[in-house]
Amino acid sequence: MAEITPSSMYSKVYVFFNFSGMLSSIFAPYITGYFADITGKLEIGFYLSGVLLIIGAVLFLFTEGSNRMTHFVQYYKPGEEQVK
């Protein structure tokens, strides 16, 4: 994340990622328990986690191409000649 985030935004970006990770760790047991009560099997939690991981990986693949300009802007220093 440090490569695509301006240095002035580091703390906000890391707080967001930490918050989203902790938020999921709070809700995951409740959601897994809910589905386990409905189906009678604990495996559904693992299947749900796997599906969410696959969805996240696919979405991540689509973000790579959109970051090319961000890399250029971050590494370009004022006074340097722009590469065209």
N, C-alpha and C positions, 0 to 999 in steps of 0.2 A: 504494500500500500504506500510505502514511503516514496516509491518511484513515480507514482501518479498523483500524489497529493502535494499541494503547495506547503512549504514548511510552516506557514502561519496557521494551517488547518490541521496539523498533526494531532493535537490533543482532541479536537472535536471528532475526527475520524476514528481514532482509537477508542474513544469513549463510546461511540456508536456501535462499533464492532464488539466491544466488551459487553455492553448493555444487551445487545441482541443475543449474544452467546449465553449470558446469564439468564435472560428471560426465557430462552428455550429450555434451559436446565430446570427452571421452576415449573413450567407447564408440561414438560414431557412425561413425568410420572403420572400426572392426573389424566392426561389424554390416553396414555398406555393402559392405565387402570380402567378407564371408561370402556375402551375397546375390549379389554380382557373380560370385563363383566358381561358385555354384550355377547361376545363369541365364546367365552369359556376357555380361551387359549391365550397364553402370554406371547406366543409367537407373532401375533399381529403387530405388536410394538416394533419388533425387529423389521418386519416387512414395511411398515410405515416409514421407519427411519431410512431404510434402503431406498425407498421410492423418493423420499425428500432429498437424499444425497444425490441421486441420479438427476433429479430435476435441477438441483443447484449446480451440478457439474455441467449440464447442458446449457444452462443460462450463462455460466462462466465462459463457456466457449464462444458465445456470441459477444461478450464484452471485449475480447482481446483486440479486435479490429478497430473499435471505437477509441482506443487509447493512444493511437499513433500520434495524433496531433498533440495530446497532452504531454507525451514524452518530448516532443520537439520544443514545446513552449517552456517546459521545465529546464531543459539543458541549454537553451539559448540564453546567452548573457548579453546585456546591452553593450553595444560597441563592437560586437563580433559580426563578421559578415554572415548573412543568412545563406544556408545551403538550399539551392533550388532544385 
